Amino acid sequence: MKKFDNFSSNLKILSTAFKENLSNEFIIGGIINKFTLQFELSWKLFKELLTYEGISSYSTGSPREIIKAAYKCYNFIDEDIWLSMLKARNTITHIYDSQQAQIMVQEIITKYIPEFQKIETALIKHYGKDIHQF
């Protein structure tokens, strides 16, 4: 399966998070894990798309650099939200309190999932059926 298809497949599952029992710690942990995976799939997809576009100005290939390069290339990426996601992904491993985890899940549901969905739609519109080659 290609990167975009993996991105879409994981997003389909993550998008159901709001339907789950958000007081269950296993559910909360699962949503956080799916978000982390979705973020990883996203920036790696961006990296592949940037390479396709002939853009390789990022030196280390870090998620931050890839996000910034993608923001410059695509007008449908909200740089602030993506940098916020990066920060969230980096701090998730340090969340030990269930209340903090519930706050993170609310942010994932209300802010990050809609951004992933927006990107999926925009990439399909931008690349058409060719998006599935990535």
N, CA, C and O atoms as CSV, one atom per row, in Angstrom:
chain,resi,resn,atom,element,x,y,z
A,1,MET,N,N,0.855,-1.185,0.000
A,1,MET,CA,C,0.000,0.000,0.000
A,1,MET,C,C,0.897,1.243,0.000
A,1,MET,O,O,1.932,1.261,0.666
A,2,LYS,N,N,0.517,2.232,-0.712
A,2,LYS,CA,C,1.282,3.471,-0.837
A,2,LYS,C,C,1.029,4.391,0.356
A,2,LYS,O,O,0.089,4.186,1.123
A,3,LYS,N,N,1.882,5.408,0.501
A,3,LYS,CA,C,1.802,6.324,1.643
A,3,LYS,C,C,0.450,7.038,1.734
A,3,LYS,O,O,-0.110,7.151,2.825
A,4,PHE,N,N,-0.076,7.516,0.619
A,4,PHE,CA,C,-1.363,8.211,0.683
A,4,PHE,C,C,-2.473,7.254,1.102
A,4,PHE,O,O,-3.341,7.619,1.895
A,5,ASP,N,N,-2.448,6.045,0.580
A,5,ASP,CA,C,-3.476,5.075,0.948
A,5,ASP,C,C,-3.385,4.715,2.431
A,5,ASP,O,O,-4.410,4.551,3.092
A,6,ASN,N,N,-2.163,4.590,2.955
A,6,ASN,CA,C,-1.986,4.347,4.389
A,6,ASN,C,C,-2.508,5.534,5.200
A,6,ASN,O,O,-3.172,5.356,6.221
A,7,PHE,N,N,-2.201,6.740,4.735
A,7,PHE,CA,C,-2.673,7.972,5.369
A,7,PHE,C,C,-4.199,7.960,5.444
A,7,PHE,O,O,-4.774,8.200,6.505
A,8,SER,N,N,-4.848,7.682,4.324
A,8,SER,CA,C,-6.315,7.680,4.259
A,8,SER,C,C,-6.932,6.572,5.100
A,8,SER,O,O,-7.941,6.782,5.774
A,9,SER,N,N,-6.325,5.403,5.058
A,9,SER,CA,C,-6.847,4.268,5.809
A,9,SER,C,C,-6.797,4.532,7.318
A,9,SER,O,O,-7.773,4.277,8.024
A,10,ASN,N,N,-5.684,5.032,7.806
A,10,ASN,CA,C,-5.570,5.339,9.232
A,10,ASN,C,C,-6.508,6.477,9.615
A,10,ASN,O,O,-7.111,6.450,10.688
A,11,LEU,N,N,-6.635,7.475,8.744
A,11,LEU,CA,C,-7.513,8.615,9.022
A,11,LEU,C,C,-8.959,8.166,9.139
A,11,LEU,O,O,-9.706,8.686,9.968
A,12,LYS,N,N,-9.356,7.216,8.327
A,12,LYS,CA,C,-10.727,6.707,8.386
A,12,LYS,C,C,-11.031,6.155,9.780
A,12,LYS,O,O,-12.115,6.382,10.317
A,13,ILE,N,N,-10.092,5.445,10.353
A,13,ILE,CA,C,-10.270,4.901,11.700
A,13,ILE,C,C,-10.213,6.016,12.745
A,13,ILE,O,O,-11.072,6.094,13.623
A,14,LEU,N,N,-9.204,6.872,12.647
A,14,LEU,CA,C,-9.045,7.970,13.611
A,14,LEU,C,C,-10.267,8.882,13.619
A,14,LEU,O,O,-10.641,9.410,14.666
A,15,SER,N,N,-10.883,9.067,12.472
A,15,SER,CA,C,-12.040,9.965,12.356
A,15,SER,C,C,-13.261,9.495,13.134
A,15,SER,O,O,-14.201,10.264,13.335
A,16,THR,N,N,-13.256,8.258,13.568
A,16,THR,CA,C,-14.381,7.753,14.360
A,16,THR,C,C,-14.193,8.005,15.859
A,16,THR,O,O,-15.040,7.611,16.661
A,17,ALA,N,N,-13.113,8.644,16.234
A,17,ALA,CA,C,-12.764,8.845,17.649
A,17,ALA,C,C,-13.879,9.514,18.440
A,17,ALA,O,O,-14.121,9.151,19.591
A,18,PHE,N,N,-14.559,10.481,17.842
A,18,PHE,CA,C,-15.594,11.218,18.574
A,18,PHE,C,C,-16.763,10.332,18.982
A,18,PHE,O,O,-17.534,10.703,19.867
A,19,LYS,N,N,-16.908,9.166,18.352
A,19,LYS,CA,C,-18.005,8.252,18.656
A,19,LYS,C,C,-17.693,7.343,19.843
A,19,LYS,O,O,-18.576,6.654,20.354
A,20,GLU,N,N,-16.450,7.347,20.271
A,20,GLU,CA,C,-16.005,6.405,21.296
A,20,GLU,C,C,-16.285,6.917,22.706
A,20,GLU,O,O,-16.610,8.087,22.907
A,21,ASN,N,N,-16.152,6.020,23.671
A,21,ASN,CA,C,-16.322,6.346,25.083
A,21,ASN,C,C,-15.054,7.056,25.561
A,21,ASN,O,O,-14.049,6.414,25.870
A,22,LEU,N,N,-15.115,8.365,25.615
A,22,LEU,CA,C,-13.931,9.158,25.918
A,22,LEU,C,C,-13.603,9.210,27.404
A,22,LEU,O,O,-12.717,9.955,27.822
A,23,SER,N,N,-14.313,8.423,28.199
A,23,SER,CA,C,-13.939,8.306,29.613
A,23,SER,C,C,-13.140,7.019,29.854
A,23,SER,O,O,-12.634,6.801,30.954
A,24,ASN,N,N,-13.029,6.180,28.841
A,24,ASN,CA,C,-12.303,4.923,28.942
A,24,ASN,C,C,-10.823,5.172,28.622
A,24,ASN,O,O,-10.494,5.654,27.538
A,25,GLU,N,N,-9.943,4.846,29.559
A,25,GLU,CA,C,-8.512,5.122,29.383
A,25,GLU,C,C,-7.898,4.351,28.218
A,25,GLU,O,O,-6.975,4.846,27.571
A,26,PHE,N,N,-8.401,3.135,27.940
A,26,PHE,CA,C,-7.890,2.384,26.796
A,26,PHE,C,C,-8.268,3.058,25.482
A,26,PHE,O,O,-7.471,3.101,24.544
A,27,ILE,N,N,-9.468,3.573,25.424
A,27,ILE,CA,C,-9.919,4.307,24.232
A,27,ILE,C,C,-9.069,5.564,24.057
A,27,ILE,O,O,-8.617,5.861,22.951
A,28,ILE,N,N,-8.856,6.291,25.132
A,28,ILE,CA,C,-8.040,7.510,25.076
A,28,ILE,C,C,-6.635,7.174,24.579
A,28,ILE,O,O,-6.094,7.855,23.708
A,29,GLY,N,N,-6.046,6.108,25.149
A,29,GLY,CA,C,-4.717,5.687,24.704
A,29,GLY,C,C,-4.704,5.293,23.236
A,29,GLY,O,O,-3.751,5.601,22.520
A,30,GLY,N,N,-5.749,4.618,22.784
A,30,GLY,CA,C,-5.845,4.227,21.378
A,30,GLY,C,C,-5.947,5.417,20.447
A,30,GLY,O,O,-5.325,5.437,19.385
A,31,ILE,N,N,-6.730,6.408,20.841
A,31,ILE,CA,C,-6.861,7.621,20.017
A,31,ILE,C,C,-5.522,8.347,19.930
A,31,ILE,O,O,-5.120,8.807,18.861
A,32,ILE,N,N,-4.847,8.442,21.059
A,32,ILE,CA,C,-3.538,9.106,21.065
A,32,ILE,C,C,-2.551,8.347,20.189
A,32,ILE,O,O,-1.793,8.963,19.440
A,33,ASN,N,N,-2.550,7.019,20.271
A,33,ASN,CA,C,-1.652,6.220,19.426
A,33,ASN,C,C,-1.989,6.376,17.943
A,33,ASN,O,O,-1.089,6.493,17.111
A,34,LYS,N,N,-3.270,6.378,17.613
A,34,LYS,CA,C,-3.681,6.562,16.205
A,34,LYS,C,C,-3.292,7.954,15.706
A,34,LYS,O,O,-2.887,8.115,14.555
A,35,PHE,N,N,-3.416,8.956,16.576
A,35,PHE,CA,C,-2.994,10.305,16.192
A,35,PHE,C,C,-1.497,10.335,15.892
A,35,PHE,O,O,-1.067,10.909,14.891
A,36,THR,N,N,-0.708,9.712,16.766
A,36,THR,CA,C,0.744,9.688,16.573
A,36,THR,C,C,1.090,9.023,15.237
A,36,THR,O,O,1.930,9.521,14.487
A,37,LEU,N,N,0.443,7.910,14.952
A,37,LEU,CA,C,0.664,7.224,13.681
A,37,LEU,C,C,0.235,8.103,12.509
A,37,LEU,O,O,0.938,8.181,11.501
A,38,GLN,N,N,-0.922,8.768,12.637
A,38,GLN,CA,C,-1.415,9.634,11.564
A,38,GLN,C,C,-0.447,10.769,11.287
A,38,GLN,O,O,-0.200,11.115,10.132
A,39,PHE,N,N,0.097,11.343,12.343
A,39,PHE,CA,C,1.063,12.428,12.164
A,39,PHE,C,C,2.298,11.924,11.425
A,39,PHE,O,O,2.788,12.588,10.511
A,40,GLU,N,N,2.804,10.753,11.816
A,40,GLU,CA,C,3.982,10.181,11.158
A,40,GLU,C,C,3.701,9.905,9.676
A,40,GLU,O,O,4.519,10.221,8.812
A,41,LEU,N,N,2.545,9.318,9.396
A,41,LEU,CA,C,2.164,9.062,8.008
A,41,LEU,C,C,2.075,10.363,7.218
A,41,LEU,O,O,2.446,10.407,6.045
A,42,SER,N,N,1.593,11.404,7.850
A,42,SER,CA,C,1.389,12.693,7.183
A,42,SER,C,C,2.695,13.338,6.763
A,42,SER,O,O,2.875,13.683,5.595
A,43,TRP,N,N,3.608,13.504,7.712
A,43,TRP,CA,C,4.828,14.217,7.331
A,43,TRP,C,C,5.681,13.396,6.361
A,43,TRP,O,O,6.404,13.963,5.542
A,44,LYS,N,N,5.601,12.075,6.447
A,44,LYS,CA,C,6.336,11.239,5.495
A,44,LYS,C,C,5.696,11.307,4.101
A,44,LYS,O,O,6.392,11.240,3.088
A,45,LEU,N,N,4.374,11.439,4.064
A,45,LEU,CA,C,3.683,11.661,2.787
A,45,LEU,C,C,4.087,13.008,2.210
A,45,LEU,O,O,4.369,13.114,1.017
A,46,PHE,N,N,4.117,14.046,3.055
A,46,PHE,CA,C,4.559,15.361,2.590
A,46,PHE,C,C,5.965,15.278,1.998
A,46,PHE,O,O,6.240,15.872,0.955
A,47,LYS,N,N,6.847,14.544,2.662
A,47,LYS,CA,C,8.226,14.420,2.179
A,47,LYS,C,C,8.254,13.796,0.788
A,47,LYS,O,O,8.977,14.261,-0.093
A,48,GLU,N,N,7.467,12.746,0.597
A,48,GLU,CA,C,7.426,12.099,-0.712
A,48,GLU,C,C,6.838,13.034,-1.780
A,48,GLU,O,O,7.334,13.082,-2.906
A,49,LEU,N,N,5.796,13.766,-1.427
A,49,LEU,CA,C,5.188,14.698,-2.378
A,49,LEU,C,C,6.146,15.827,-2.737
A,49,LEU,O,O,6.216,16.238,-3.895
A,50,LEU,N,N,6.878,16.323,-1.757
A,50,LEU,CA,C,7.854,17.387,-2.020
A,50,LEU,C,C,8.957,16.892,-2.952
A,50,LEU,O,O,9.400,17.620,-3.841
A,51,THR,N,N,9.392,15.668,-2.750
A,51,THR,CA,C,10.399,15.077,-3.638
A,51,THR,C,C,9.852,14.977,-5.055
A,51,THR,O,O,10.556,15.285,-6.017
A,52,TYR,N,N,8.603,14.550,-5.187
A,52,TYR,CA,C,7.944,14.486,-6.488
A,52,TYR,C,C,7.907,15.859,-7.149
A,52,TYR,O,O,8.097,15.977,-8.360
A,53,GLU,N,N,7.662,16.893,-6.352
A,53,GLU,CA,C,7.593,18.257,-6.867
A,53,GLU,C,C,8.976,18.847,-7.143
A,53,GLU,O,O,9.089,19.973,-7.628
A,54,GLY,N,N,10.025,18.083,-6.832
A,54,GLY,CA,C,11.389,18.557,-7.083
A,54,GLY,C,C,11.919,19.465,-5.988
A,54,GLY,O,O,12.881,20.202,-6.204
A,55,ILE,N,N,11.314,19.420,-4.837
A,55,ILE,CA,C,11.734,20.273,-3.723
A,55,ILE,C,C,12.485,19.404,-2.722
A,55,ILE,O,O,11.934,18.465,-2.146
A,56,SER,N,N,13.737,19.738,-2.535
A,56,SER,CA,C,14.544,18.988,-1.564
A,56,SER,C,C,15.396,19.965,-0.757
A,56,SER,O,O,16.538,19.667,-0.408
A,57,SER,N,N,14.830,21.125,-0.468
A,57,SER,CA,C,15.564,22.178,0.230
A,57,SER,C,C,15.709,21.913,1.718
A,57,SER,O,O,16.455,22.611,2.405
A,58,TYR,N,N,15.008,20.918,2.215
A,58,TYR,CA,C,15.110,20.594,3.631
A,58,TYR,C,C,16.406,19.803,3.840
A,58,TYR,O,O,16.673,18.841,3.121
A,59,SER,N,N,17.197,20.210,4.816
A,59,SER,CA,C,18.522,19.606,4.966
A,59,SER,C,C,18.517,18.308,5.764
A,59,SER,O,O,19.136,17.333,5.340
A,60,THR,N,N,17.848,18.269,6.889
A,60,THR,CA,C,17.890,17.061,7.712
A,60,THR,C,C,16.707,16.148,7.460
A,60,THR,O,O,16.753,14.967,7.803
A,61,GLY,N,N,15.663,16.670,6.872
A,61,GLY,CA,C,14.471,15.863,6.654
A,61,GLY,C,C,13.674,15.659,7.919
A,61,GLY,O,O,12.897,14.709,8.025
A,62,SER,N,N,13.862,16.551,8.886
A,62,SER,CA,C,13.107,16.447,10.133
A,62,SER,C,C,11.649,16.799,9.873
A,62,SER,O,O,11.349,17.517,8.919
A,63,PRO,N,N,10.742,16.306,10.704
A,63,PRO,CA,C,9.325,16.644,10.512
A,63,PRO,C,C,9.089,18.156,10.446
A,63,PRO,O,O,8.301,18.620,9.621
A,64,ARG,N,N,9.759,18.924,11.300
A,64,ARG,CA,C,9.588,20.387,11.296
A,64,ARG,C,C,9.970,20.974,9.942
A,64,ARG,O,O,9.237,21.792,9.385
A,65,GLU,N,N,11.099,20.561,9.424
A,65,GLU,CA,C,11.537,21.091,8.122
A,65,GLU,C,C,10.607,20.659,6.992
A,65,GLU,O,O,10.321,21.445,6.089
A,66,ILE,N,N,10.142,19.434,7.038
A,66,ILE,CA,C,9.222,18.941,6.004
A,66,ILE,C,C,7.919,19.732,6.053
A,66,ILE,O,O,7.397,20.128,5.011
A,67,ILE,N,N,7.391,19.963,7.248
A,67,ILE,CA,C,6.147,20.733,7.397
A,67,ILE,C,C,6.330,22.143,6.857
A,67,ILE,O,O,5.468,22.648,6.138
A,68,LYS,N,N,7.436,22.779,7.194
A,68,LYS,CA,C,7.679,24.144,6.717
A,68,LYS,C,C,7.816,24.188,5.193
A,68,LYS,O,O,7.319,25.109,4.547
A,69,ALA,N,N,8.491,23.190,4.627
A,69,ALA,CA,C,8.636,23.130,3.160
A,69,ALA,C,C,7.283,22.867,2.503
A,69,ALA,O,O,6.970,23.460,1.471
A,70,ALA,N,N,6.481,21.981,3.096
A,70,ALA,CA,C,5.156,21.688,2.542
A,70,ALA,C,C,4.262,22.917,2.598
A,70,ALA,O,O,3.492,23.174,1.673
A,71,TYR,N,N,4.365,23.673,3.681
A,71,TYR,CA,C,3.583,24.909,3.817
A,71,TYR,C,C,3.917,25.882,2.688
A,71,TYR,O,O,3.031,26.549,2.155
A,72,LYS,N,N,5.184,25.959,2.330
A,72,LYS,CA,C,5.601,26.860,1.250
A,72,LYS,C,C,5.125,26.366,-0.111
A,72,LYS,O,O,4.858,27.166,-1.008
A,73,CYS,N,N,5.021,25.054,-0.263
A,73,CYS,CA,C,4.650,24.463,-1.552
A,73,CYS,C,C,3.141,24.421,-1.774
A,73,CYS,O,O,2.664,24.637,-2.888
A,74,TYR,N,N,2.398,24.144,-0.709
A,74,TYR,CA,C,0.950,23.949,-0.835
A,74,TYR,C,C,0.199,25.025,-0.048
A,74,TYR,O,O,0.465,25.236,1.136
A,75,ASN,N,N,-0.719,25.688,-0.699
A,75,ASN,CA,C,-1.454,26.778,-0.037
A,75,ASN,C,C,-2.580,26.293,0.869
A,75,ASN,O,O,-3.271,27.108,1.479
A,76,PHE,N,N,-2.776,24.988,0.966
A,76,PHE,CA,C,-3.864,24.462,1.790
A,76,PHE,C,C,-3.377,23.909,3.132
A,76,PHE,O,O,-4.160,23.322,3.879
A,77,ILE,N,N,-2.112,24.090,3.436
A,77,ILE,CA,C,-1.564,23.606,4.709
A,77,ILE,C,C,-1.540,24.756,5.707
A,77,ILE,O,O,-1.025,25.836,5.416
A,78,ASP,N,N,-2.095,24.514,6.872
A,78,ASP,CA,C,-2.080,25.495,7.961
A,78,ASP,C,C,-0.841,25.217,8.804
A,78,ASP,O,O,-0.830,24.302,9.628
A,79,GLU,N,N,0.196,26.011,8.592
A,79,GLU,CA,C,1.474,25.782,9.257
A,79,GLU,C,C,1.346,25.789,10.781
A,79,GLU,O,O,1.970,24.970,11.456
A,80,ASP,N,N,0.556,26.690,11.319
A,80,ASP,CA,C,0.405,26.774,12.770
A,80,ASP,C,C,-0.191,25.495,13.360
A,80,ASP,O,O,0.270,25.009,14.393
A,81,ILE,N,N,-1.208,24.959,12.706
A,81,ILE,CA,C,-1.819,23.716,13.201
A,81,ILE,C,C,-0.821,22.568,13.105
A,81,ILE,O,O,-0.720,21.757,14.025
A,82,TRP,N,N,-0.090,22.494,12.010
A,82,TRP,CA,C,0.860,21.387,11.843
A,82,TRP,C,C,2.009,21.480,12.834
A,82,TRP,O,O,2.468,20.457,13.342
A,83,LEU,N,N,2.481,22.687,13.116
A,83,LEU,CA,C,3.531,22.828,14.127
A,83,LEU,C,C,2.981,22.525,15.515
A,83,LEU,O,O,3.700,22.013,16.374
A,84,SER,N,N,1.713,22.839,15.733
A,84,SER,CA,C,1.051,22.477,16.989
A,84,SER,C,C,0.948,20.956,17.107
A,84,SER,O,O,1.156,20.401,18.186
A,85,MET,N,N,0.631,20.289,16.011
A,85,MET,CA,C,0.580,18.826,16.003
A,85,MET,C,C,1.942,18.232,16.325
A,85,MET,O,O,2.047,17.271,17.087
A,86,LEU,N,N,2.976,18.806,15.744
A,86,LEU,CA,C,4.333,18.326,16.005
A,86,LEU,C,C,4.654,18.442,17.485
A,86,LEU,O,O,5.199,17.516,18.086
A,87,LYS,N,N,4.315,19.577,18.068
A,87,LYS,CA,C,4.549,19.777,19.496
A,87,LYS,C,C,3.745,18.760,20.312
A,87,LYS,O,O,4.258,18.185,21.272
A,88,ALA,N,N,2.500,18.545,19.931
A,88,ALA,CA,C,1.649,17.569,20.632
A,88,ALA,C,C,2.254,16.171,20.522
A,88,ALA,O,O,2.336,15.446,21.514
A,89,ARG,N,N,2.671,15.800,19.333
A,89,ARG,CA,C,3.283,14.483,19.132
A,89,ARG,C,C,4.517,14.319,20.023
A,89,ARG,O,O,4.751,13.247,20.584
A,90,ASN,N,N,5.299,15.386,20.146
A,90,ASN,CA,C,6.518,15.316,20.949
A,90,ASN,C,C,6.241,15.262,22.450
A,90,ASN,O,O,7.042,14.711,23.205
A,91,THR,N,N,5.120,15.827,22.888
A,91,THR,CA,C,4.829,15.855,24.323
A,91,THR,C,C,3.961,14.683,24.777
A,91,THR,O,O,3.828,14.443,25.977
A,92,ILE,N,N,3.381,13.966,23.848
A,92,ILE,CA,C,2.487,12.857,24.200
A,92,ILE,C,C,3.189,11.826,25.085
A,92,ILE,O,O,2.573,11.274,25.998
A,93,THR,N,N,4.438,11.571,24.830
A,93,THR,CA,C,5.142,10.557,25.619
A,93,THR,C,C,5.344,10.988,27.074
A,93,THR,O,O,5.702,10.175,27.926
A,94,HIS,N,N,5.114,12.260,27.345
A,94,HIS,CA,C,5.292,12.778,28.704
A,94,HIS,C,C,3.968,13.041,29.405
A,94,HIS,O,O,3.936,13.700,30.444
A,95,ILE,N,N,2.884,12.534,28.850
A,95,ILE,CA,C,1.575,12.685,29.493
A,95,ILE,C,C,1.343,11.469,30.377
A,95,ILE,O,O,1.207,10.343,29.899
A,96,TYR,N,N,1.303,11.725,31.666
A,96,TYR,CA,C,1.105,10.640,32.633
A,96,TYR,C,C,-0.219,10.768,33.371
A,96,TYR,O,O,-0.617,9.864,34.106
A,97,ASP,N,N,-0.879,11.856,33.181
A,97,ASP,CA,C,-2.106,12.169,33.911
A,97,ASP,C,C,-3.291,11.954,32.978
A,97,ASP,O,O,-3.276,12.419,31.838
A,98,SER,N,N,-4.320,11.252,33.455
A,98,SER,CA,C,-5.465,10.956,32.596
A,98,SER,C,C,-6.208,12.223,32.182
A,98,SER,O,O,-6.779,12.274,31.092
A,99,GLN,N,N,-6.209,13.233,33.026
A,99,GLN,CA,C,-6.877,14.491,32.669
A,99,GLN,C,C,-6.146,15.172,31.507
A,99,GLN,O,O,-6.784,15.708,30.602
A,100,GLN,N,N,-4.820,15.150,31.532
A,100,GLN,CA,C,-4.049,15.718,30.418
A,100,GLN,C,C,-4.299,14.923,29.140
A,100,GLN,O,O,-4.390,15.495,28.053
A,101,ALA,N,N,-4.409,13.620,29.273
A,101,ALA,CA,C,-4.674,12.775,28.108
A,101,ALA,C,C,-6.044,13.098,27.516
A,101,ALA,O,O,-6.191,13.152,26.295
A,102,GLN,N,N,-7.047,13.313,28.366
A,102,GLN,CA,C,-8.382,13.668,27.874
A,102,GLN,C,C,-8.359,15.024,27.167
A,102,GLN,O,O,-9.038,15.209,26.157
A,103,ILE,N,N,-7.588,15.961,27.687
A,103,ILE,CA,C,-7.452,17.266,27.027
A,103,ILE,C,C,-6.809,17.090,25.659
A,103,ILE,O,O,-7.239,17.706,24.684
A,104,MET,N,N,-5.779,16.249,25.584
A,104,MET,CA,C,-5.112,15.986,24.306
A,104,MET,C,C,-6.079,15.350,23.312
A,104,MET,O,O,-6.087,15.716,22.137
A,105,VAL,N,N,-6.885,14.413,23.768
A,105,VAL,CA,C,-7.847,13.755,22.882
A,105,VAL,C,C,-8.863,14.764,22.355
A,105,VAL,O,O,-9.234,14.697,21.183
A,106,GLN,N,N,-9.313,15.679,23.176
A,106,GLN,CA,C,-10.249,16.707,22.711
A,106,GLN,C,C,-9.610,17.570,21.626
A,106,GLN,O,O,-10.263,17.938,20.650
A,107,GLU,N,N,-8.330,17.888,21.803
A,107,GLU,CA,C,-7.621,18.667,20.785
A,107,GLU,C,C,-7.478,17.863,19.497
A,107,GLU,O,O,-7.627,18.401,18.400
A,108,ILE,N,N,-7.192,16.591,19.636
A,108,ILE,CA,C,-7.077,15.720,18.456
A,108,ILE,C,C,-8.403,15.701,17.692
A,108,ILE,O,O,-8.428,15.834,16.468
A,109,ILE,N,N,-9.492,15.534,18.425
A,109,ILE,CA,C,-10.811,15.421,17.793
A,109,ILE,C,C,-11.263,16.738,17.177
A,109,ILE,O,O,-11.779,16.750,16.059
A,110,THR,N,N,-11.078,17.839,17.886
A,110,THR,CA,C,-11.627,19.115,17.418
A,110,THR,C,C,-10.719,19.893,16.475
A,110,THR,O,O,-11.196,20.700,15.677
A,111,LYS,N,N,-9.418,19.655,16.562
A,111,LYS,CA,C,-8.476,20.473,15.805
A,111,LYS,C,C,-7.678,19.683,14.769
A,111,LYS,O,O,-7.536,20.114,13.624
A,112,TYR,N,N,-7.157,18.522,15.178
A,112,TYR,CA,C,-6.225,17.814,14.307
A,112,TYR,C,C,-6.906,16.908,13.287
A,112,TYR,O,O,-6.499,16.875,12.126
A,113,ILE,N,N,-7.915,16.187,13.695
A,113,ILE,CA,C,-8.620,15.327,12.729
A,113,ILE,C,C,-9.209,16.161,11.585
A,113,ILE,O,O,-9.065,15.775,10.425
A,114,PRO,N,N,-9.865,17.289,11.871
A,114,PRO,CA,C,-10.363,18.105,10.748
A,114,PRO,C,C,-9.236,18.584,9.815
A,114,PRO,O,O,-9.441,18.703,8.607
A,115,GLU,N,N,-8.076,18.851,10.363
A,115,GLU,CA,C,-6.945,19.264,9.518
A,115,GLU,C,C,-6.468,18.103,8.646
A,115,GLU,O,O,-6.187,18.303,7.464
A,116,PHE,N,N,-6.371,16.919,9.194
A,116,PHE,CA,C,-6.007,15.749,8.388
A,116,PHE,C,C,-7.027,15.543,7.269
A,116,PHE,O,O,-6.655,15.251,6.132
A,117,GLN,N,N,-8.308,15.694,7.589
A,117,GLN,CA,C,-9.364,15.519,6.584
A,117,GLN,C,C,-9.263,16.587,5.497
A,117,GLN,O,O,-9.449,16.298,4.315
A,118,LYS,N,N,-8.972,17.803,5.899
A,118,LYS,CA,C,-8.809,18.899,4.932
A,118,LYS,C,C,-7.651,18.595,3.989
A,118,LYS,O,O,-7.755,18.818,2.783
A,119,ILE,N,N,-6.555,18.091,4.532
A,119,ILE,CA,C,-5.385,17.764,3.717
A,119,ILE,C,C,-5.707,16.628,2.748
A,119,ILE,O,O,-5.326,16.677,1.578
A,120,GLU,N,N,-6.405,15.612,3.237
A,120,GLU,CA,C,-6.776,14.492,2.361
A,120,GLU,C,C,-7.582,15.000,1.163
A,120,GLU,O,O,-7.284,14.651,0.021
A,121,THR,N,N,-8.577,15.806,1.418
A,121,THR,CA,C,-9.426,16.359,0.355
A,121,THR,C,C,-8.617,17.232,-0.594
A,121,THR,O,O,-8.757,17.132,-1.812
A,122,ALA,N,N,-7.771,18.086,-0.031
A,122,ALA,CA,C,-6.972,19.003,-0.857
A,122,ALA,C,C,-5.973,18.248,-1.727
A,122,ALA,O,O,-5.758,18.622,-2.880
A,123,LEU,N,N,-5.368,17.205,-1.201
A,123,LEU,CA,C,-4.412,16.428,-1.996
A,123,LEU,C,C,-5.110,15.681,-3.126
A,123,LEU,O,O,-4.575,15.586,-4.231
A,124,ILE,N,N,-6.288,15.155,-2.860
A,124,ILE,CA,C,-7.058,14.495,-3.920
A,124,ILE,C,C,-7.412,15.512,-5.010
A,124,ILE,O,O,-7.310,15.219,-6.201
A,125,LYS,N,N,-7.820,16.683,-4.596
A,125,LYS,CA,C,-8.163,17.731,-5.563
A,125,LYS,C,C,-6.922,18.162,-6.360
A,125,LYS,O,O,-6.994,18.364,-7.572
A,126,HIS,N,N,-5.799,18.297,-5.672
A,126,HIS,CA,C,-4.559,18.778,-6.299
A,126,HIS,C,C,-3.970,17.752,-7.277
A,126,HIS,O,O,-3.553,18.118,-8.376
A,127,TYR,N,N,-3.934,16.481,-6.889
A,127,TYR,CA,C,-3.283,15.456,-7.698
A,127,TYR,C,C,-4.238,14.551,-8.460
A,127,TYR,O,O,-3.811,13.798,-9.336
A,128,GLY,N,N,-5.531,14.615,-8.139
A,128,GLY,CA,C,-6.490,13.739,-8.792
A,128,GLY,C,C,-6.207,12.285,-8.459
A,128,GLY,O,O,-5.714,11.973,-7.375
A,129,LYS,N,N,-6.517,11.408,-9.384
A,129,LYS,CA,C,-6.316,9.984,-9.123
A,129,LYS,C,C,-4.838,9.621,-9.011
A,129,LYS,O,O,-4.505,8.543,-8.518
A,130,ASP,N,N,-3.956,10.497,-9.457
A,130,ASP,CA,C,-2.516,10.233,-9.347
A,130,ASP,C,C,-2.036,10.216,-7.899
A,130,ASP,O,O,-0.942,9.726,-7.620
A,131,ILE,N,N,-2.835,10.743,-6.977
A,131,ILE,CA,C,-2.428,10.759,-5.575
A,131,ILE,C,C,-2.164,9.347,-5.058
A,131,ILE,O,O,-1.367,9.163,-4.138
A,132,HIS,N,N,-2.812,8.374,-5.629
A,132,HIS,CA,C,-2.663,6.989,-5.169
A,132,HIS,C,C,-1.324,6.362,-5.562
A,132,HIS,O,O,-0.995,5.258,-5.127
A,133,GLN,N,N,-0.548,7.085,-6.398
A,133,GLN,CA,C,0.784,6.575,-6.733
A,133,GLN,C,C,1.796,6.894,-5.636
A,133,GLN,O,O,2.907,6.364,-5.637
A,134,PHE,N,N,1.413,7.756,-4.706
A,134,PHE,CA,C,2.332,8.153,-3.635
A,134,PHE,C,C,2.121,7.296,-2.408
A,134,PHE,O,O,2.805,7.481,-1.401
